[in-house]
Amino acid sequence: MCQLVGGACMPGPGDADMSLICLSDFEAYAKEHLPKATWEYYAAGADDCYTRDDNLQAFTRIRLRPRMLRDVSMTDTRTTILGTEISAPIGIAPTAFHCLAWPDGEMSTARAAEAVNVCYVSSTYSTCSVEEIVGAAPDGFRWFQLYIYRDRKLSERLVRRVEALGYKALVLTVDVPYTGKRRSDVRNNFRLPPHLKVKNFEGIFEDQCGPDNYGVPANTLDPSISWKDVHWLRSLTRLPIIVKGILTKEDAELAVEHGVQGIIVSNHGGRQLDGELATIDALSEIVETVHGRVEVYVDGGIRTGSDVLKALALGAKCVFIGRPVVWGLAYKGEEGVRGVLQILAEEFRLSMALSGCRNVSEITRNLIHSSKL
């Protein structure tokens, strides 16, 4: 049975295993059923994992001020990002190696995103190619996550490929001049199994040997990346550029000055610098700094519909989820990802209604208790 959520047809209660009723249920399933090294790769944070855990805990410190007697008999979760309508202000963050969780990996993710009309940011480090992802879900709304490499031609070729395939924006990840230390991956000597590849680079590195970094030679990322590279990227493409990994008002201002169209407030799921701000705690100063000049999004720690509501009340245009999508894949591929998205969207609709908000435009900062402003 299908129910309408924000104009999109989402799976209804009869379509999914009712023993999985929240995102933490999918997490428990994935932890039990994935191989230990795979689970720990997905779950890992940097060093002591303080930032990874604080992404979650920070949401619990925020209190809501719901309004009553507002006639919420009709609610609408739809919104737009960069002018494209989506069924709810929820998107799929770029995460690597979906085929570790489900055989056709990112293709299942893309089909789920298309089915429920949300944005899927596909990762450079996908185990399906950008062409395979588009072939699996030709009508999906997709952005592409990009790194800038020492060999700029690698990045340029990726830009040309995704432009030709109809991707709608580039998400430039700026918080990885080096990869953070994820202790479990070091202990497990984590590597992609031989049958999987970083498909967007298939054939490019086959003659190279030596240490790699999650399936790509270790020295591929460029630690010299700077704001001038945003100008370089703008010279290559007319696609909108969103910078992902911003946590301070100073960098938010620089992003606007360098002509980007959006900012994703992100700490890479706590996988880079341990001890930095939780993303929801960083959100307000960035929203205040950009003052509507670009759209602001947030990822990290979103696990319930009330988390989505809090993020929007603090000024985010949309939230993006990472690990929960992988948990959904581990459960039942496309069906599992659809279940994760449906549950989160329905929880958001309910939280919105219980707060007295009939649509996304009625979610304002007044919804947040003043001590948390």
Buried (B, 14 or more C-beta within 10 A) or exposed (E): EEBEBBEBBBBBEEBBEEEBBBBEBBBEBBBEEBEEBBBBBBBBBBBEBBBBBBBBEBBEEBEBEBEEEEEBEEBBBBBEBBEEEBBBBBBBBBBBBBBBBBEBBBBBBBBBBBBBBBBBBBBBBBBBBBBBBBEBBEEBBBBBBBBBBBEBEBBBBBBEBBBEBEBBBBBBBBBBEEBBEBBBBEEBEBEBEEEBBBBBBEEBBEEEEEEBBBBBBEBBBBEEBEBEBBEBBBEBBEBBBBBBBBBBBEBBBBBBEBEBBBBBBBBBBBBBBBEBBBBBBBBBBBBEBBEEBBBBBBBBBBBBBBBBBBBBBBBBBBBBBBBBBBBBBBBBBBBBBBBBBBBBBBBBBBBBBBBBBBBBEBBEBEBBEEEBE
